[in-house]
């Protein structure tokens, strides 16, 4: 991301939300973005996730410059390269955990048998091999977030983008979710997380701080949390 600016027209006034942002995220990094309300972190999140386009500047994801893409190609790139994890889980209430995890593969036109195979694999990866037929209202908050993480993994994206992923969880369950992120990162996944919680951000390798639409500084973390233990299960 190079000299990225984002402005919105509010009546006759132009509101500049991002003002010349430069960020490089390497493959395999675990990065958190922090900033106060109104700092521009949500707008930055939307741009990294290819949900919006910058007013000016360049964004490249896995070597693809988005300015060269039309909306159809941009949507296809987003579906292939970005896995989204939300604070509110965003699961479909009437579908089982397995069917929720299969959903991104439907849009990629993956065959039915392959969808089920991949979804089962990733539910097992996040510790929910025994909860595949359960619907969201039959799962705890931590289990629902694990379903959301499995769903984000199924298209093997270049980046996992997590928006306040522990915001709706108690401290213990939030710690378990962060341990799962750490395990995924240890296995080579690139993770970018937006959070307001410094204790959560401290578990990442690098903290990027944003204020008033500008990057105010970065902090490389030497000590990160230990690997997830073999006993960590499906959460509370």
N, C-alpha and C positions, 0 to 999 in steps of 0.2 A: 504494500500500500504506500503510494508516493504522493505527497502534497495533496492529500484528499480534502476537499471542501464540500460541505453540504449546506445549502441554503433553501429556505422555504419562503414563498411569497404569502404574507399575511396582510391581505387587503392591498394597501399601497406601500406597505413596509416589507422589506426583505429581512428575514431573521436568519442569520448565519449561525448554524449549530456546530459545525465542525470547521476549524480554521487552519488548514494546512497540516494534516495529520500524516506522519510517516511511521509505519510499523512494519517490521519484518518478523514473521513467525516461521521458524524452521520446522521441517518435518521431525516429528517425535517430541516436540516441546509440549510442556504443560504450563500454560500462561493464564494468569488472571488479569482482568481489567477492572479497576476500581475508580470510583468517582462519586461525588455527591449528586443528589437529585438535580437534574437540569444541566449536568456537566457534558452531556452528549454521548454517554456510554451506550444508551439504547439505540441511538442513531448509528453509532459505530458498529454495534452488534448487527443491526439490519444490513449494513453495508458488507461486513465480513461474511454474513450469511447469504449474500446475493439476493436479499429481499427488496433491495432498493439500489439505485444507481447514484454515484456521486455527482454533484454539480460540476466539479472539475477534479482533475487528478486521475491517477491510474490505480486500479486494483487488479491483481493477478492471483488466481487460485490454481495451484498445481500446474503452473506454466501457461494458463489461459488468461489472456487479457480480456476483461469483461467489456471494455469499450468497443471491442470488435464484434460483439455478439448481439444479435437481435433478441427480442423477448423470448422467443421459442427456444433458441439455443441457450439463453441464460437460464431458463427454467430447467432445461435438461442438465446443464452443468450443476445447478444447485441440487437436483435430485441425486446426482451421481457422486458429488464431491463433498456435500455438507450433510452431517447428521445433527438434528436438532433435539435438544433436551430442555424442557421448560419447567419452571417452578410449579406450575399447576398440572403437570403431567400430560394434559391434552390427550387422554385416552378416550376411546369410544365406549360408552357405558354398556351398550348392548352386546359388545363383542368380547370373546374370551381373550386372555392374555396372548395366546397363540395367534389369533386372528388380528389383534391389534399390531403385533410385531410384523405380521405379513404385509400390512398395508402399503408401506413404501415400495415394496417389490411389485405390487399390482400396477403402480404408475410407471414402473420400469418394464412392464410387460413380461415379468418373469413367470414361467410356467407354474401351475398349481402345485405339482409334486415338489419342485425345487423350492418354492416358497415355504412349504411346510418344513422341509428338511433344514433350510437355513434358519428359519425362525426358531425351531427346536434347539438347534445348536447354540444360538445366542441366548436363549432363555436359560439353558444349562450353564452357559458361561457366566451369567449374572446370578446364579444360584437359585433359579426358579424352575428347575426341571420337574418339580412335583406340583407346580401351580399353573400349568399351561392351559387347563380347561376352565380356570376360575375367571370370573368377570371382575372388573375393577372394584365394584362395591363389596367383593368378597376378599379383597386384599388390603393389607395395611398400607400406610403412606409410603413406607420404605420399599415395600414390594411393588407398588405402583410405579415408583420412580425407577426401579430396576427394569420393569417392563418397558418404560420409556427409553431407558438406556439401550436395552436389547433392540428396540425398534430403530433407534438411531444408528445401530451398527450394521443392519442387514445389507445395505448396499455397499459396504466396505468403503465408507467415505474417507477423503483425505483429512478432513477436520471434523471433530466433534465439537459443536458449539453449545455450551450449556449456560442458560440464563437463570441465575439464582437457583441452582438445582437443589439446594438444601433449605430454601426459604420456607417451605411448608412442613418441615420435618423437625422433630425434637432433636436435642443435641446428640444423643446416642445414635439415633438412626442417621442423622446427618454425617456423623463420623464414619459410619459404615459405608455410606455412599461415597464419601471422599476416599476411603480406602479402596473401594472398587474402581474409582477413577484412577487412583495411583497404580493399581494393578494393570488396568487397560493401557496406561501410559508406559509402564514398564514393558508391556508387550508390543510397544511401538506406535500406539495411537497418538495422534496430535490432538490436544484438547485446548480449547480457548473457553474460559469461563468468565462470565460477568457476575460480580458479587459486590455487595456493600459490606460484607463481614470480613474484617481483617484476620480473624482466626481461621476462616475458611481459606482466604487468599494465601495465608502463610504456608499452606500445604502444597502450593504450586512452585514451579521452578523459577518463575519470573512474574513480578507484579508490574503492570503498566498503569500509571496513575494519570487520569484525565480530569481536567477542570476547565470550564468555560470554553469547551470545544478544542482544547489544545492538550498535547501530551506534556505533562509537567515533570515527568521523571519516570525512571524504571529502577526496579530493585531486583537483582539476581539473588535467589535463595540458595544458600549452600546446603542447609539442612532441610530435608523434606521428610514427610511422615514415612514410617517403615512400611514394608510390603504388607499387603493384606494377609492375615493369618489363614491357615487352612480351615479354621473352625468358623470363619465368618460365613453366615448363611444368608437367608433371604431377607433379613432385616425385620424390624418391628412394624 
